[in-house]
Amino acid sequence: MDLEKVVEFLQVQGTSFVINLVAAIVIFVIGRWIAKLLHRLVIKAMKRAKTDPLIITFTGNILYILLMFAVVLAAIGQLGIQTTSLIAVIGAAGLAVGLALQGSLANFAAGVMVVLFRPYRVGDYIEGGGVSGTVEEVQIFNTELSTPDNRRVIVPNGQMLSDAITNYSTHPTRRVDLVVGVGYGDDIDTVRRVLEGVVADDSRVLEDPAPNIRIGSLGDSSVNWIVRPWVKAVDYWDVYWEMTEEIKRRFDREGINIPFPQRDVHVYHHGEEKGGADVSG
């Protein structure tokens, strides 16, 4: 008789557990679908509001994690597990894990600082953390960069903020710095006329601020001119390369020399002169 009651009890409990397990799975599946839906809706709403892409990515990742955490707790609660006790256990475990993963927490805090103070945005070309590239995405712990040769570089946010950050995309204009060496025998006025002509003929050069063309220094083998036009940031490298090439072409047409380093060596043969005197004597 007692055995029959035990079997009946196990059947009832087993049936109840199966029902709760199925319900927990349904809660998890539907909850995950709702979390993804809310995540997409929030992302779309932020994009319509023209929110900074950096904030969209970072906020979207955190929102999805929080929603999934709530879904998991709801599913676990359906199984009859006390979530309050579970949260306390998770909190204690989280403290231990946090102490073990201080670097990850530092990266998370750095990610929050990036979102708040925005030293760079998605699409900016930056130099920081020992690398340079275009910012593709700012995640919770890392910043993803794309290099000019199409490499993907993932840099911890803490490393980015612990180093100096150079943002080449902050300002709409940049100054192109060229140094051109000419021979000491070349006419200064001719060189100035040629350099001014190269700059004036390039439609991408801005009139304000005005270009600066001057003799920068007198080198060992050349007179070094500085050529500093201002251009839009997006035109910087095209102007840099094409203007350098055009200067060489015009120098060739005008007969202006671009000298290479050279050194005169004078050799005195004192011993030979003395020996020659002895022979003649």
C-alpha positions in Angstrom: 0.0 0.0 0.0 2.8 2.4 0.9 4.5 1.5 -2.4 1.5 2.4 -4.3 1.3 5.8 -2.6 5.0 6.4 -3.4 4.4 5.5 -7.0 1.3 7.7 -7.2 3.2 10.5 -5.6 6.1 10.2 -8.1 3.7 10.1 -10.9 2.0 13.3 -9.7 5.3 15.0 -9.1 6.7 13.8 -12.4 3.7 15.0 -14.3 3.8 18.4 -12.5 7.6 18.7 -13.2 7.1 17.9 -16.9 4.3 20.5 -17.1 6.5 23.1 -15.4 9.5 22.2 -17.6 7.4 22.6 -20.7 6.0 25.9 -19.4 9.6 27.1 -18.6 10.8 26.2 -22.1 7.8 28.0 -23.6 8.5 31.1 -21.4 12.1 31.0 -22.4 11.4 30.7 -26.2 8.6 33.4 -26.2 10.6 35.6 -23.8 13.7 35.4 -26.1 11.5 36.3 -29.1 10.1 39.2 -27.3 13.6 40.3 -26.1 14.8 40.3 -29.7 11.7 42.1 -30.9 12.1 44.8 -28.2 15.8 45.1 -29.0 15.0 45.7 -32.7 12.3 48.2 -32.0 14.5 50.2 -29.6 17.3 50.2 -32.2 14.9 51.4 -35.0 13.5 54.1 -32.7 17.0 55.3 -31.9 18.0 55.3 -35.5 14.8 57.3 -36.4 15.8 59.8 -33.7 19.2 60.1 -35.4 21.0 58.9 -32.2 24.7 58.5 -32.4 25.5 55.0 -33.7 28.0 54.5 -30.9 25.2 54.9 -28.3 22.8 52.7 -30.4 25.2 49.8 -30.4 26.3 50.1 -26.8 22.7 50.6 -25.4 21.3 47.8 -27.6 23.8 45.3 -26.3 23.1 46.1 -22.6 19.3 46.2 -23.2 19.3 42.7 -24.8 21.4 41.3 -21.9 19.1 42.7 -19.3 16.0 41.4 -21.1 17.5 37.9 -21.4 18.4 37.9 -17.8 14.8 38.7 -16.9 13.6 35.9 -19.2 15.9 33.3 -17.6 14.7 34.3 -14.2 11.1 33.9 -15.2 11.8 30.5 -16.7 13.7 29.3 -13.6 10.8 30.6 -11.4 8.4 28.5 -13.4 10.3 25.4 -12.3 9.7 26.2 -8.7 13.1 27.5 -7.8 13.1 30.6 -5.5 14.4 33.4 -7.6 15.2 35.6 -4.6 17.6 33.0 -3.3 18.9 32.5 -6.7 19.6 36.2 -7.2 21.4 36.2 -3.8 23.6 33.3 -5.0 24.2 35.0 -8.4 25.1 38.2 -6.5 27.7 36.3 -4.4 29.0 34.5 -7.4 29.1 37.7 -9.4 31.2 39.3 -6.7 33.7 36.5 -6.8 33.7 36.5 -10.6 34.1 40.3 -10.6 37.2 40.1 -8.4 38.6 37.5 -10.8 37.7 39.5 -13.9 38.7 43.0 -12.8 40.1 43.7 -16.3 36.7 43.0 -17.9 34.9 45.2 -15.4 37.5 47.9 -16.2 36.8 47.5 -19.9 33.0 47.8 -19.2 33.5 50.9 -17.2 35.7 52.3 -20.0 33.0 51.5 -22.5 30.5 53.5 -20.4 33.0 56.4 -20.4 33.3 56.2 -24.2 29.6 56.4 -24.5 29.3 59.4 -22.1 32.2 61.5 -23.3 32.5 60.3 -26.9 36.2 60.7 -27.6 35.4 58.9 -30.9 32.3 57.9 -32.8 31.4 55.1 -35.2 33.0 56.0 -38.6 35.8 58.1 -37.1 39.4 57.3 -38.1 41.4 57.2 -34.8 44.7 56.2 -33.4 44.7 54.8 -29.9 45.6 51.7 -27.9 48.6 51.1 -30.1 46.6 50.8 -33.3 44.9 53.0 -35.9 41.8 52.5 -38.0 38.1 53.3 -38.6 35.7 52.7 -35.7 33.2 50.1 -36.7 31.5 49.3 -33.4 31.8 50.0 -29.7 30.8 47.0 -27.7 30.4 46.5 -24.0 34.0 45.5 -23.5 35.8 46.2 -26.8 36.1 48.6 -29.6 36.3 47.2 -33.1 38.4 49.0 -35.7 38.9 48.4 -39.4 42.4 49.2 -40.7 43.1 50.7 -44.2 44.3 47.3 -45.4 40.9 45.8 -44.3 42.0 44.1 -41.1 39.7 43.8 -38.1 41.3 44.9 -34.9 39.5 44.4 -31.5 40.9 46.6 -28.8 39.8 46.5 -25.1 38.0 49.7 -24.1 40.3 50.0 -21.1 43.3 50.0 -23.3 41.8 52.6 -25.6 41.2 55.1 -22.7 44.5 54.4 -20.9 46.4 55.7 -24.0 46.3 59.0 -25.9 43.6 59.0 -28.5 44.1 60.9 -31.8 40.9 61.4 -33.7 41.5 62.5 -37.3 37.8 62.8 -38.0 36.7 65.3 -35.3 37.3 68.4 -37.4 35.9 68.8 -41.0 39.2 70.2 -42.3 42.9 69.2 -42.0 46.2 70.8 -43.0 48.4 68.9 -45.4 52.1 69.2 -44.4 54.6 68.8 -47.2 58.3 69.4 -47.1 60.0 69.9 -50.4 63.8 70.2 -50.8 65.4 72.1 -53.7 69.0 72.9 -54.6 70.9 75.9 -53.3 71.5 77.0 -56.8 67.7 77.2 -57.7 66.1 80.6 -57.8 63.8 81.3 -54.8 61.2 83.3 -56.7 60.9 80.5 -59.3 60.4 77.8 -56.7 57.8 79.9 -54.9 56.0 80.6 -58.2 55.9 76.9 -59.0 54.7 75.8 -55.6 52.0 78.5 -55.5 50.8 77.4 -58.9 50.5 73.8 -57.8 48.4 74.7 -54.8 46.3 77.3 -56.7 45.5 74.8 -59.4 44.1 72.2 -57.0 40.3 72.9 -56.5 40.2 70.9 -53.3 42.5 73.4 -51.5 40.5 75.7 -49.3 40.9 79.5 -49.5 40.4 79.9 -45.8 42.7 79.3 -44.0 45.1 80.4 -46.6 47.9 78.1 -47.7 51.3 78.7 -46.2 54.3 78.4 -48.5 57.7 79.4 -47.0 61.3 78.4 -46.7 61.3 76.2 -43.6 65.0 75.4 -43.1 68.4 75.4 -44.8 69.5 71.8 -44.8 72.9 70.2 -45.3 72.2 69.5 -49.0 68.9 71.4 -49.8 66.7 74.4 -49.1 63.6 72.9 -47.5 60.3 74.5 -48.3 57.1 73.9 -46.4 53.8 73.6 -48.3 50.8 73.7 -46.0 47.4 73.9 -47.7 44.1 73.3 -45.9 41.6 70.7 -47.3 38.5 68.9 -46.2 39.3 65.9 -44.0 38.0 63.4 -46.6 40.4 64.8 -49.2 43.5 64.7 -47.1 45.3 61.7 -48.5 44.3 62.2 -52.1 45.6 65.8 -52.0 48.8 64.7 -50.1 49.7 62.1 -52.7 48.6 63.9 -55.9 50.1 67.2 -54.9 53.5 65.5 -54.1 53.4 64.0 -57.6 52.4 67.2 -59.3 55.2 69.1 -57.6 57.8 66.7 -58.9 56.3 67.0 -62.5 56.5 70.8 -62.4 60.0 70.8 -60.9 61.1 68.6 -63.8 59.5 71.0 -66.4 61.1 74.1 -64.7 64.5 72.5 -64.3 64.3 72.8 -60.5 66.6 70.2 -58.8 65.5 68.0 -55.9 69.0 67.2 -54.4 69.9 64.1 -52.6 72.2 64.0 -49.5 75.9 64.2 -50.5 79.2 64.7 -48.8 82.5 66.0 -50.2 85.5 63.9 -49.0 89.0 65.5 -49.3 91.9 63.1 -49.0 95.4 64.5 -48.3 98.4 62.2 -49.0 101.0 63.8 -46.8 103.1 60.6 -46.8 103.3 60.4 -50.6 104.3 64.0 -50.9 107.1 63.5 -48.4 108.3 60.4 -50.1 108.2 62.1 -53.5 110.5 64.8 -52.1 112.9 62.3 -50.9 113.1 60.5 -54.3 113.7 63.7 -56.2 116.5 64.6 -53.8 
